[in-house]
Amino acid sequence: MLRFLTAGESHGPGLVTIVEGLPAGLDVAADDFSAELARRRLGYGRGRRMSLETDELEILGGVRFGKTLGSPVAVVIRNTEWPKWEEEMAASPGESKRPLRTPRPGHADLAGMIKYDTRDARNILERASARETAARTIVGCLAKKVLAAIDVAVVSHVVAIGSVTSASDLLPGPQDQNAIDASEVRAFDAGAAAAMVREIETAKADRNTLGGVVEVLVYGLPVGIGSHVHWDRRLDAELARAVMSIQAIKGVEIGDAHTVAGLPGSEAHDQIYHDGTDFYRKTNLAGGI
């Protein structure tokens, strides 16, 4: 089981990621992380900070000569803007010269200020910032390497921005990742992508923002991942918890959950079939399912 921790503030000296549970012998290079971090900065209409950020990273432990050791992997992503914030975000004793007194609606600011009894919203927003997802990108990169070792591939795409939704029957495969990344809004449906751009431009003109929906598809996952035995081993539950822990995520759907909720069972259930392969021999279930 992989476990990870992240530390650091948005405008601090850097973000640290520690991942444990990785097998020894995985190929890992700093360039792998850099490529994934560059993908994180893609997207139409992103904030000005995304265009200013550059990610300088260093592998601190768990890798030797380009291979994981089996020990925890530690990576730091340094904040290239740190000199501008060194005084305001200093770890040494002192006081803020620019405290933020007004919490932002729709953020963790107010609840955190009350919980931790502080009048400076920066104590909360620096950690609640979406910048923390840069540290998670390191985790995702390592996780994909583990999955690739057993021929499992993951691909994601945007299916909705504002009121614009992609065609539901257009599902990308792993071979479509580059095409998705080439899209300004990371949408596989080219027609919907153009409409999404227009939707963003309209919102910008109104000085407003938009929400959206992303879909993650997994190919080649073996039967039996997770467990029906206890609540804390259920795959759906683990996935929902992981996704809901990302800033601004407010809903998780497994498969076509929302669509089938209004259908009778005869239309909602998947049909069981085989493709002609020897399922029992391949899965060691010769005694039955």
N, C-alpha and C positions, 0 to 999 in steps of 0.2 A: 504494500500500500504506500503510495506516494504521500508525503506530507510536506507542506511548505509554509514558510513564514516570510513576511515582508516587513521592513522597517524603513523609516525615513519620512520626511515631510516634503511637500511639493516644492518649496523654495529652500529646502535645506541643502547641505553639501552633496547629498546623493541618496539614492534608494538602494537598499540591500535586499537581496533575495537569497533564501536558504532553502534548498530542496533536499530532502532525505528519502531514502528508499529506492534510489536508482541502482540498477545493476552495474557491475563493473564491465568495462570494455566498450561502452557506447562511444561513438565518435562525436566529439564536441569541440567546436572552435568558436572563438569570439565573433568571427564573421557570421556564423549561423544566427547568433543573437542579434547582431546588427541588422541583418536582413529582415528579421521578424519585427524589430522595432521600427524599421523604415516603413513596413506595411502598416503598422499601427498609426502612422502619421498621415496615411492616405485619407481622402474623403473630400467631397465638395462642400464648400462653405464652412470649413473648419475655422476655429478661432485663430486669432493672430499669433497666439503663443505657439501653436503647432508648427507654424512656418519658421519660428525663431529657434525652436528646440533642436539641438543636435545631441545625440546620445553617445557619450563616451563611457565605455564600460571596461571592466577588468574582472577576470575570473580569479577569485581569491583562494579557492580551495576546491578539492574534490576532483580535480582533473590534472593528469600528468601526461605529457607528450601527446595531447589530443585525445586521450581516452579517460572515461570516468573511472574512478578508483573503487566505487562502491560505498565510499564515505559521502557525507553531505556535500553538495555542490553549493558554493557561495559565490554570488556575483554582485558587484556594485555598479550601478549606473550613476555616473557623476553628473551633477547639475552644472552645465557650462555657464549658467547665469549666477552662480554662487557668489562671485565677488560683489555683485550688486546687493546681495541679501545678507552678507556675512555679519554685518552689524545688527540688523533687525532680527535675524534668526540665530544669533550666537548661543552656544550652549553654556558659556560662562555666565556667572552672575551679572545681573543688570536689569534694565527695564526697557520696554518698547518705546520708541519715539513716535511710532505711527500706529497706535492700537486701533483695531477695527471694532467700533461699538455697535454697529447696526448689522444684525443677522440677516442673511438673504432668505427670502421665501423659497420653499421647495428644497432646502438644503438641510444638512445636519446641524447648522450653526446654533440655532436657538436651543434645541434639545440638549446639545452638547454643552453649551454655556451654562445651562441650568444644572445639568448632571455634575459637571466638574467645577461649578461655582467660580466661573471666570467671567470677566467683563470684556475680554479681548477675544473676538470671534476667530482671530487668526489661530489661536490654540486648537481650535476644532477644525476649521476649514483646511488647514495645511495637511492634515492627515486624511480628511474625508474627500480630498481632491481626487479627480479622475486621473491625475498624474500617477497615482498609485498603481494604475493598471499597467504602467510600463514595467513595473517589477513583476507583475503577473505574466507579462509577455514572455519573460525568461522561463517561467514555469511551464507555460504552454509549449514553448519550443522544445524543452526537454521531454515533456510528456509525449509530444508527437514523435520524437525519436524512439521512445520506448514502443509506441504503437506501431511505428514503421517496421520495427524488428519482427513483428508478428503479422506483417502485411495488413495492418489496419490503417486506413486513411481518413482524414477529417477535412471537410471543406465547409466554408461558411459563406453566406451571401445575405444581402439586404433584401427583404421581401416587401417592406412598406416604409414609407416616409410620409408623415402627415396623412392625407386622405388618399394617397396614391399607393396602390398595391400591385405587386407583380402577379402574373398569371400563375395560378396554383399548380399547373401541370408542368411547369418548367423547373426541373430539378437538376442542378449541376452535379457532375461527378468530379473526382479528383483531377481529371485531366483538364477541367475547366477553370482551375484556380487562377491561371495567368489572365484569362479573359475577364474574370471577375475583378481582379486587381486593376485591370486596365480601365474599368468603368469608373467614372468620376464619383459615383455613389455606391460602388461595389455591388451593383445589381446585375443578375444574370439575364434578366429580361430587358433587352435594349430599349424597347418601346416604353416600358415603365420607367427606365432610368432617365430618359429625356423629360418625362413628366415630373419626376422627382426633382430634377434640377430646377424646373420652373416653379415647383412648389416651394423650394428653398428660397429662390429669388423673391417670390411674393412675400414670404415670411420676413425676409431681411428688409424689404421695403417698408413693411409694417412694424419694423423693430420688434419682431417676435421670434419665437423659437418653435421647433417641431419635435415631436417624438417619432418613434419608428419601431420596426420589428426586424429582427435578424433571425436567420435559420441556420442551424448547425446540422450537418449530415455526416454520418459515420458509415464507412463502407468496410466490409470484411470483418466485422466484429464477431468473434466466436460465440456460439450458443453457451449460455451458462454464466455469463458475467453478472455479478450481483447475486442476491439470494432472496428467496421467499421466506426464509426461516425467521429472521428478526428484522425489526424496523430499521435498525441502523446499518443494515447490509443491503438494503434494497437499492438497485441502481437508479431508478427514477428519483428516489429521495436524495441520493447523493448528488445527482446532476442538478436537481432543483436547488439544493442548498448552495452548491458552488456558483450557479448562475445568479441566484438572488443576492449573493454577497457582493456582486459588482455594483459600483455606484450607479444609481439612476435606474437600475433594472427593477421593474415593478410587477412583472408577470412571467410565468414559465408555462409553456405548453409542451407536453410530450406527444409527439406524433400529431394527429389531427384532433386532439382532445376537445377543443372548443367547437369544432364542426360536428363531431359525432355525438356531442352531448344532446343535441336535439333530434337524433335519429333513433329509430327502433333498433334493438339488438341485432335483428336479422340483416340490417344494412350496415351496422357499425363494426361487426366483428371481421377480423382478417380471415381469409380463406386459407386453409392449410393445404399445401401441395408439395410435390417434390420435383426435382429437375432431372431425375434419372440417375443421379449419382448414388453411390452406396453410403447413405447417410449413417447407418448404424455402425458400419466398419470405420468410417472416418471419425466418428465421435465416441467410439468405445461404448456404444449403447446397444450392443448386440442382444442383451437380455431384455430389451424393451425400453420404452420411454417412461 
